[in-house]
Amino acid sequence: MTRRFRDAWAYPVVAGGVLSALTFPGQTAGLSVFADPLIEQLGIDRSVLSLSYLIGTLLGAAVQPFVGRLLDRVDARRVILVIAVAFAGILFALSFVQEIVGLTAGYVGVRMFGQGALGLAATTTVAQIVHHRRGLALGISGAIGSAGISLAPVLLERVVTEVGIAMAWRLEALTVLVVVIPIALMLPRPAPSAGDVKRTTTGTIIVTGFTAREARRTGMFWVLTAALSTSAMLVTALGFHQIGLLGERGLTPFEAAANFIPQAITALLATLLVGSFIDRHDPRGFVVGSMVAMAGSMLLVPLVAPGAVAIIYGLAVGLAGGSLRGMEAAAFVRYYGLAHIGAIRGVATSVTLAASALGPYALAMGADWAGNFGTPSVWLAAIPAAVAVLALVVRSPAKR
């Protein structure tokens, strides 16, 4: 591959998308396929598995601010290489798990390095490298990632059925190494744009932007973080229990796994469309739209049935997650600049991961109490509705 192509606009965009897609072994969509086989193999119930996932995700979330600060200070390529090796090693170790403690430790690792660190590094790197039409670039990159993550369960369901849990995890580990390492090595070095720097009287270049502490003092930071956290919590809950949840509504395991396809379609389209508009429009409108779609998805759960309604449900879930994926990184850069964007997004990612940990456990406990997934899903619809209202009333942060 020539240096000219590596430095072109398209390569970092596509590379970031592929890196995001390769987080699938640590994403809820990728882990959901293993849920029912693990319950049977380990002899545990769904609440215990959800609690294990909760603990693993909370602990994995704790290191994300550190990863974000590292991305601000160290060449992103080196950070991604370390993440890839650690991620693959944990996936390989998971193939030998025979009890709940080992599984929980594995969840810590794949959530820490997969969904958390690799996903944060992929999108932050694109934001640092690409300056022209950054929102569109992040939208395209996010769309590629969404498509890969959403389609992975369909293939994984067949792999797990054919070769078992252990071999499926080993194949995932090999895929991460073979794909992520070459892509990271060929990424161009990030450089700030003219709008993100200032020169001192001595000619020294200083990259400008809010610090993480300053960003946390603004209401918009918490609106964006609340929207991301709500989406992560509820999409994770629905995805983690998708086989059981849709099975309760009459779908077969394969049909339930295939519902990730309509989710992928709207996630892809929403990410692209929002990314193309985010450079010129107020991000708050997209936050409101995403939260409305999320609330609608939760209200649809008790109405799902095989056929058209199941497809509409999948489209709504994809729309809710895809709209945020298309705008969140660009919105943080737009409001807070590039100087500390890794640290700022690291804090938001940490909170988001922690929220995603609560989703599956809350839905499982609600299902145990109510005897079905529909009732607690309707209750949880109130959370995105409240975030949508907040997005309308909070002011944008003032320029530094």
HELIX and SHEET records of a PDB file:
HELIX    1   1 ARG A    3  ASP A    7  1                                   5    
HELIX    2   2 ALA A   10  ALA A   21  1                                  12    
HELIX    3   3 PHE A   24  GLY A   26  5                                   3    
HELIX    4   4 THR A   28  LEU A   42  1                                  15    
HELIX    5   5 ARG A   46  ALA A   61  1                                  16    
HELIX    6   6 GLN A   64  ARG A   73  1                                  10    
HELIX    7   7 ALA A   76  LEU A   94  1                                  19    
HELIX    8   8 ILE A  100  VAL A  110  1                                  11    
HELIX    9   9 ARG A  111  LEU A  118  3                                   8    
HELIX   10  10 GLY A  119  ILE A  129  1                                  11    
HELIX   11  11 ARG A  134  LEU A  185  1                                  52    
HELIX   12  12 ALA A  194  ASP A  196  5                                   3    
HELIX   13  13 ALA A  212  ARG A  216  1                                   5    
HELIX   14  14 GLY A  219  PHE A  240  1                                  22    
HELIX   15  15 GLN A  242  GLU A  248  1                                   7    
HELIX   16  16 PRO A  253  ALA A  258  1                                   6    
HELIX   17  17 PHE A  260  PHE A  277  1                                  18    
HELIX   18  18 PRO A  283  LEU A  300  1                                  18    
HELIX   19  19 VAL A  301  LEU A  303  5                                   3    
HELIX   20  20 ALA A  308  ARG A  325  1                                  18    
HELIX   21  21 GLU A  328  TYR A  336  1                                   9    
HELIX   22  22 ILE A  341  ALA A  370  1                                  30    
HELIX   23  23 GLY A  374  LEU A  380  1                                   7    
HELIX   24  24 ALA A  382  VAL A  393  1                                  12    
SHEET    1   A 2 VAL A 197  ARG A 199  0                                        
SHEET    2   A 2 ILE A 205  VAL A 207 -1                                        
END                                                                             
